[in-house]
Amino acid sequence: MSKVTDRNLIVGLDIGTSQVKAVVGEILDDGGISVVGVGTHAARGMDKGGVNDLNLVVQSVQSAINEMELMADCRVSSVFMSISGRHVQCQNENGMVPINNKEVTQEDVDNVIHAARSVPIAAERRLLHVLPQEFTIDVQEGIKNPVGMSGVRMEAEAHIITCADDMAKNLVKCVERCELNDDQLIFSALASSYAVLTDDEKELGVCVVDIGGGTIDIVIYTDGAIRHTAVIPVAGNQITSDIAKIFRTPLSHAEEIKINYACALKDMVSMEESIEVPSVGGRPPRAMSRHTLAEVIEPRYQELFELVHEQIRNSGLEEQIAAGIVLTGGTAKMEGAVEFAEEIFQMPVRVGQPLNIKGLSEYVEDATFATVIGLLQYGKEHWRARQLAQQKASQGIWHRVQSWFKGEF
């Protein structure tokens, strides 16, 4: 097997409540990503984005990693990981610094972002992301890239995302027990937005709603920057549980019924269409109308969408989401979900699938892979920034050597 260092490979690992997904992608010369390996495994030991049985999670992660490595014919050493859960919190902060030499340099930008992130954070919390929104130089506002501009004072607005440190440590411990390093922890909805959104949507204003098994993750963009993030600790597993309890069928069969036959709107299902429902305790299976199934599911979807709508209203950004809602995650794929969401939100809704993916695209062009593909996209930007920094460092060394030979030292 080839090592990651032999090729420009990046690994994304999404440890969800229902499934663990591992994907390895190769960075191409044109800047794109080609998926070369995919591994999936049922998640065990996770609940609402958090670890509740470390050993079971380690087993699930190891199985997904092994499948991915076998497909890609490589051995990986580090991963970009997603994190979610009700413990994830956000806040918007600002910072201000004087401009050195009257012209903004990258160092000035780094300093003002550092000033914005200097807000006190509780000892039990971990800083995940500091995401610049816009800059102000003296009286000029709304600047996206201030480098090279003239002024005396610069301010920056930034969106800060934090999480519970213990929750993060538990996830890191899981991959370390699989003999892997964590490159970085990334908020799940942020990762998904990297995979499914276009630049036009981010500029117009858009809300990504990632509906997984245990949590709904939300991120809102306006004017090209993130303004709000949130996590709602209920999601698709509630629907599975309802089906299992009401129709007295095991959870595994309830999940299959949900995936294969469920519809979020009962008016879209014929009264005559029926399905077979397995029973428990060795009892014979029963026939059930799909319309009856939809009658059970529709109130739950309404509850989930109204929780999301309340979160959007509370953010104060509802009127600025001109591009509408992008649904991702397995629960977003259900028949009728888009139509029902448009009724609730009163704005355009689409299902978000990963964009601009090459290689084994047929495996990952699905809403359930939005987060893990977003991790690859995020990792690619991290890799490019690191390469650029190394290039600048080597150029600086070469310049000093040239100066030494010229006698300038």
C-alpha positions as CSV (number, residue, x, y, z in Angstrom):
1,M,0.0,0.0,0.0
2,S,1.1,3.6,-0.7
3,K,1.4,6.1,2.0
4,V,-0.6,9.4,2.1
5,T,2.7,11.3,1.7
6,D,3.3,9.6,-1.6
7,R,0.3,11.3,-3.1
8,N,-1.5,14.5,-2.2
9,L,-4.3,12.7,-0.3
10,I,-6.8,14.1,2.2
11,V,-9.0,12.1,4.4
12,G,-12.4,13.1,5.7
13,L,-14.1,11.2,8.6
14,D,-17.7,11.9,9.5
15,I,-18.7,10.0,12.8
16,G,-22.4,10.5,12.7
17,T,-25.1,9.2,15.0
18,S,-26.3,6.6,12.4
19,Q,-23.3,6.1,10.2
20,V,-19.5,6.5,10.0
21,K,-18.2,7.6,6.7
22,A,-14.6,7.8,5.6
23,V,-13.5,9.2,2.3
24,V,-10.0,9.8,0.9
25,G,-9.5,12.2,-2.0
26,E,-6.5,13.1,-4.1
27,I,-5.8,16.8,-4.8
28,L,-5.4,17.2,-8.6
29,D,-3.1,19.7,-10.4
30,D,-6.1,21.8,-11.4
31,G,-7.1,22.2,-7.7
32,G,-10.0,19.8,-7.9
33,I,-10.5,16.6,-5.8
34,S,-10.7,13.1,-7.1
35,V,-12.3,10.6,-4.7
36,V,-10.2,7.4,-4.6
37,G,-11.6,5.5,-1.6
38,V,-14.9,5.3,0.3
39,G,-15.8,3.4,3.5
40,T,-19.1,3.3,5.4
41,H,-20.2,1.5,8.5
42,A,-23.2,1.6,10.9
43,A,-22.3,3.9,13.8
44,R,-22.5,2.3,17.2
45,G,-21.8,4.0,20.5
46,M,-22.9,7.5,19.3
47,D,-25.9,9.5,20.5
48,K,-26.9,12.9,19.2
49,G,-23.4,13.6,18.0
50,G,-21.7,12.6,21.2
51,V,-19.8,9.5,22.2
52,N,-21.5,7.2,24.8
53,D,-19.5,4.0,24.2
54,L,-15.9,4.7,23.2
55,N,-15.0,1.1,22.3
56,L,-18.0,0.7,20.0
57,V,-17.2,3.9,18.2
58,V,-13.6,2.8,17.7
59,Q,-14.8,-0.4,16.1
60,S,-17.1,1.5,13.8
61,V,-14.4,4.0,12.8
62,Q,-11.8,1.2,12.2
63,S,-14.2,-0.7,10.0
64,A,-14.9,2.4,7.8
65,I,-11.2,3.3,7.6
66,N,-10.3,-0.3,6.6
67,E,-12.8,-0.4,3.8
68,M,-11.7,3.0,2.5
69,E,-8.0,2.1,2.6
70,L,-8.7,-1.2,0.8
71,M,-10.6,0.6,-2.0
72,A,-7.9,3.3,-2.3
73,D,-5.0,1.0,-1.9
74,C,-3.3,3.3,0.6
75,R,-2.5,3.7,4.2
76,V,-3.7,6.9,5.9
77,S,-2.3,8.5,9.0
78,S,-4.5,11.5,9.7
79,V,-8.0,12.7,9.1
80,F,-10.2,15.8,9.1
81,M,-13.1,15.1,11.4
82,S,-16.6,16.5,11.8
83,I,-18.2,17.4,15.2
84,S,-21.7,18.2,16.1
85,G,-24.0,18.1,19.2
86,R,-26.1,20.5,21.2
87,H,-22.8,21.7,22.9
88,V,-21.7,23.5,19.8
89,Q,-22.2,27.3,20.2
90,C,-21.6,30.4,18.1
91,Q,-21.1,34.1,18.6
92,N,-20.2,37.2,16.5
93,E,-17.4,39.3,17.7
94,N,-15.2,42.2,16.4
95,G,-11.7,43.4,16.8
96,M,-9.7,46.5,16.0
97,V,-6.0,47.3,15.4
98,P,-3.9,50.2,14.0
99,I,-2.5,49.7,10.5
100,N,1.3,49.6,10.3
101,N,3.0,51.6,7.6
102,K,-0.4,53.0,6.4
103,E,-1.0,50.0,4.2
104,V,-2.7,46.8,5.2
105,T,-0.5,43.7,5.2
106,Q,-1.4,40.1,5.8
107,E,0.2,40.5,9.3
108,D,-2.3,43.3,10.0
109,V,-5.2,41.0,8.9
110,D,-3.9,38.2,11.2
111,N,-3.6,40.7,14.1
112,V,-7.2,42.0,13.7
113,I,-8.6,38.5,13.5
114,H,-6.6,37.6,16.6
115,A,-8.1,40.6,18.3
116,A,-11.6,39.5,17.4
117,R,-11.0,36.0,18.7
118,S,-9.6,37.3,22.0
119,V,-13.0,37.2,23.6
120,P,-12.9,35.2,26.9
121,I,-13.9,31.5,26.4
122,A,-14.7,29.3,29.3
123,A,-12.0,26.8,30.3
124,E,-14.3,23.8,29.5
125,R,-14.8,25.0,25.9
126,R,-12.7,24.6,22.8
127,L,-12.3,27.1,20.0
128,L,-13.3,25.4,16.7
129,H,-13.4,28.2,14.1
130,V,-12.8,32.0,13.7
131,L,-14.5,32.9,10.4
132,P,-13.9,36.5,9.1
133,Q,-17.1,38.2,7.9
134,E,-15.9,41.6,6.7
135,F,-13.4,44.4,7.4
136,T,-13.7,48.1,8.0
137,I,-10.8,50.5,7.3
138,D,-11.4,53.9,8.8
139,V,-14.9,54.8,7.4
140,Q,-15.0,52.3,4.5
141,E,-17.2,49.3,5.5
142,G,-17.9,45.9,4.0
143,I,-14.4,45.1,2.7
144,K,-13.8,41.5,1.8
145,N,-10.0,41.5,1.3
146,P,-8.2,44.5,2.9
147,V,-4.6,43.6,2.0
148,G,-2.9,46.4,0.1
149,M,-5.5,49.1,1.1
150,S,-4.5,52.3,2.8
151,G,-5.8,53.5,6.2
152,V,-5.0,54.2,9.8
153,R,-7.3,51.8,11.7
154,M,-8.9,48.5,10.7
155,E,-11.8,46.6,12.3
156,A,-12.9,43.0,11.7
157,E,-16.2,41.2,12.2
158,A,-15.8,37.4,12.8
159,H,-18.1,34.5,13.5
160,I,-16.7,32.3,16.3
161,I,-17.7,28.6,16.8
162,T,-16.9,26.7,20.0
163,C,-17.6,23.3,21.4
164,A,-17.4,21.4,24.7
165,D,-13.7,20.4,25.1
166,D,-14.6,17.0,26.7
167,M,-16.8,16.1,23.7
168,A,-14.0,17.0,21.3
169,K,-11.4,15.0,23.3
170,N,-13.7,11.9,23.2
171,L,-13.9,12.1,19.3
172,V,-10.1,12.6,19.0
173,K,-9.5,9.7,21.4
174,C,-11.6,7.4,19.1
175,V,-9.3,8.1,16.1
176,E,-6.1,8.0,18.1
177,R,-7.1,4.4,19.2
178,C,-7.3,3.6,15.5
179,E,-3.7,4.9,15.2
180,L,-4.7,8.1,13.4
181,N,-4.0,11.7,14.0
182,D,-6.7,14.4,13.8
183,D,-5.7,17.2,11.4
184,Q,-8.6,19.4,12.6
185,L,-12.2,19.2,14.0
186,I,-14.7,21.0,11.8
187,F,-18.3,21.8,12.6
188,S,-20.5,19.4,10.5
189,A,-22.8,22.0,8.9
190,L,-19.8,24.2,8.0
191,A,-18.2,21.2,6.2
192,S,-21.5,20.4,4.4
193,S,-21.7,24.0,3.2
194,Y,-18.3,23.6,1.5
195,A,-19.7,20.6,-0.4
196,V,-23.2,21.7,-1.5
197,L,-23.3,25.5,-1.9
198,T,-22.4,27.7,-4.8
199,D,-20.7,31.2,-4.4
200,D,-23.9,32.8,-5.7
201,E,-26.0,31.2,-3.0
202,K,-23.6,32.4,-0.3
203,E,-23.8,36.0,-1.7
204,L,-27.6,36.0,-2.0
205,G,-28.1,34.5,1.4
206,V,-28.7,30.8,2.1
207,C,-29.4,28.4,5.0
208,V,-27.9,24.9,5.0
209,V,-30.0,22.4,7.1
210,D,-28.1,19.2,7.6
211,I,-30.6,16.7,9.0
212,G,-28.8,13.6,10.3
213,G,-29.8,10.8,12.6
214,G,-29.3,12.5,15.9
215,T,-29.0,16.3,15.2
216,I,-30.0,19.0,12.8
217,D,-27.0,21.3,12.0
218,I,-27.7,24.8,10.7
219,V,-25.4,27.4,9.0
220,I,-26.6,30.7,7.5
221,Y,-24.7,32.7,5.0
222,T,-25.4,36.2,3.8
223,D,-23.2,38.5,1.7
224,G,-20.7,35.6,1.2
225,A,-20.0,35.1,5.0
226,I,-21.3,32.9,7.8
227,R,-23.6,34.8,10.2
228,H,-25.2,32.1,12.3
229,T,-24.7,28.5,13.2
230,A,-26.8,26.2,15.5
231,V,-27.5,22.6,16.4
232,I,-30.9,21.1,17.2
233,P,-30.6,17.8,19.2
234,V,-33.5,16.0,17.4
235,A,-33.5,14.5,13.9
236,G,-34.2,11.4,11.8
237,N,-33.9,8.8,14.5
238,Q,-37.0,10.3,16.0
239,I,-38.9,9.2,12.9
240,T,-37.4,5.7,13.0
241,S,-38.4,5.4,16.6
242,D,-42.0,6.5,15.9
243,I,-42.3,3.9,13.1
244,A,-41.0,1.2,15.4
245,K,-43.3,2.0,18.3
246,I,-46.5,2.6,16.4
247,F,-46.2,-0.3,14.1
248,R,-44.5,-2.6,16.6
249,T,-41.5,-3.5,14.4
250,P,-37.8,-3.7,15.3
251,L,-35.7,-0.6,14.9
252,S,-33.7,-2.1,12.1
253,H,-36.8,-2.8,10.1
254,A,-38.3,0.6,10.9
255,E,-35.2,2.2,9.4
256,E,-35.6,0.1,6.2
257,I,-39.3,1.1,6.0
258,K,-38.4,4.7,6.5
259,I,-35.7,4.7,3.7
260,N,-37.7,2.6,1.2
261,Y,-41.4,3.6,1.7
262,A,-41.8,6.7,3.8
263,C,-43.2,10.0,2.5
264,A,-43.2,13.3,4.4
265,L,-46.5,14.4,2.9
266,K,-49.5,12.0,3.2
267,D,-51.3,13.8,0.3
268,M,-48.6,12.5,-2.1
269,V,-49.3,8.8,-1.3
270,S,-52.1,6.7,-2.6
271,M,-54.5,5.1,-0.2
272,E,-54.4,1.7,-2.1
273,E,-50.6,1.2,-1.9
274,S,-49.5,-1.2,0.8
275,I,-46.3,-2.5,2.3
276,E,-45.3,-5.5,4.4
277,V,-44.2,-4.7,8.0
278,P,-42.1,-7.3,9.9
279,S,-43.3,-8.1,13.5
280,V,-41.4,-8.9,16.7
281,G,-41.2,-12.1,18.7
282,G,-41.6,-14.4,15.7
283,R,-45.1,-13.1,14.8
284,P,-46.0,-13.1,11.1
285,P,-45.5,-9.9,9.1
286,R,-48.5,-7.6,8.6
287,A,-49.7,-5.5,5.6
288,M,-49.9,-1.7,6.1
289,S,-51.0,1.2,3.9
290,R,-48.2,3.6,2.8
291,H,-50.7,6.4,3.5
292,T,-51.0,5.3,7.1
293,L,-47.2,5.4,7.3
294,A,-47.2,8.9,5.9
295,E,-49.8,10.0,8.5
296,V,-47.4,9.0,11.2
297,I,-44.3,10.7,9.6
298,E,-45.8,14.0,8.5
299,P,-46.3,15.4,12.0
300,R,-42.7,14.6,12.9
301,Y,-41.4,16.3,9.8
302,Q,-43.6,19.3,10.6
303,E,-42.1,19.4,14.1
304,L,-38.5,19.2,12.8
305,F,-39.0,21.9,10.2
306,E,-40.8,24.2,12.6
307,L,-37.8,23.9,15.0
308,V,-35.5,24.9,12.2
309,H,-37.8,27.8,11.2
310,E,-37.8,29.0,14.8
311,Q,-34.0,28.9,14.8
312,I,-33.9,31.0,11.6
313,R,-36.3,33.5,12.9
314,N,-34.4,33.9,16.2
315,S,-31.2,34.6,14.2
316,G,-32.8,37.7,12.7
317,L,-31.7,36.7,9.2
318,E,-34.9,35.2,7.7
319,E,-35.5,38.2,5.4
320,Q,-31.9,37.9,4.1
321,I,-32.0,34.3,2.9
322,A,-32.9,35.1,-0.7
323,A,-31.5,31.8,-2.1
324,G,-33.6,29.7,0.2
325,I,-32.9,26.5,2.1
326,V,-30.5,23.7,1.1
327,L,-31.4,20.4,2.9
328,T,-28.6,17.7,3.3
329,G,-28.3,14.5,5.3
330,G,-30.1,11.2,5.0
331,T,-33.4,12.5,6.4
332,A,-33.5,15.2,3.7
333,K,-33.8,12.6,1.0
334,M,-37.3,11.4,1.9
335,E,-40.0,11.8,-0.7
336,G,-42.1,14.9,-0.1
337,A,-39.5,16.5,2.2
338,V,-38.7,19.3,-0.2
339,E,-42.3,20.1,-0.9
340,F,-43.2,20.1,2.8
341,A,-40.2,22.3,3.6
342,E,-41.3,24.8,1.0
343,E,-44.7,25.0,2.7
344,I,-43.2,25.6,6.1
345,F,-40.4,28.0,5.2
346,Q,-42.2,29.8,2.3
347,M,-39.0,30.0,0.4
348,P,-37.2,27.9,-2.3
349,V,-35.8,24.5,-1.0
350,R,-33.5,22.0,-2.7
351,V,-31.6,18.9,-1.6
352,G,-27.9,19.6,-1.5
353,Q,-25.6,17.0,-3.0
354,P,-21.8,17.3,-3.2
355,L,-20.6,19.4,-6.2
356,N,-17.6,19.3,-8.4
357,I,-16.4,15.8,-7.3
358,K,-14.3,13.6,-9.6
359,G,-13.2,10.0,-9.4
360,L,-15.6,7.7,-7.6
361,S,-18.3,10.3,-7.8
362,E,-21.1,7.7,-8.2
363,Y,-20.4,6.6,-4.6
364,V,-20.6,10.0,-3.0
365,E,-23.1,12.1,-5.1
366,D,-25.7,11.8,-2.4
367,A,-26.9,14.1,0.4
368,T,-25.7,11.7,3.0
369,F,-22.1,12.3,1.9
370,A,-22.3,16.1,2.1
371,T,-20.4,16.4,5.4
372,V,-17.6,14.0,4.6
373,I,-17.0,15.5,1.1
374,G,-17.1,19.0,2.7
375,L,-14.3,17.8,5.0
376,L,-12.2,17.0,1.9
377,Q,-12.9,20.5,0.5
378,Y,-12.1,22.1,3.8
379,G,-8.9,20.0,4.0
380,K,-7.9,21.0,0.5
381,E,-8.0,24.7,1.5
382,H,-6.0,23.9,4.6
383,W,-3.4,22.0,2.5
384,R,-3.1,24.8,-0.1
385,A,-2.6,27.4,2.7
386,R,0.1,25.3,4.2
387,Q,1.8,24.8,0.8
388,L,1.7,28.6,0.2
389,A,3.2,29.3,3.7
390,Q,6.0,26.8,3.0
391,Q,6.6,28.3,-0.4
392,K,6.8,31.8,1.1
393,A,9.1,30.5,3.9
394,S,11.5,28.9,1.4
395,Q,11.5,32.1,-0.8
396,G,12.4,34.1,2.3
397,I,15.3,31.8,3.0
398,W,16.5,32.0,-0.6
399,H,16.2,35.8,-0.5
400,R,18.4,36.0,2.6
401,V,21.0,33.7,1.0
402,Q,21.1,35.9,-2.1
403,S,21.4,39.0,0.1
404,W,24.3,37.4,2.0
405,F,26.2,36.6,-1.2
406,K,25.6,40.2,-2.4
407,G,27.0,41.5,0.9
408,E,23.8,43.1,2.0
409,F,24.0,41.6,5.5
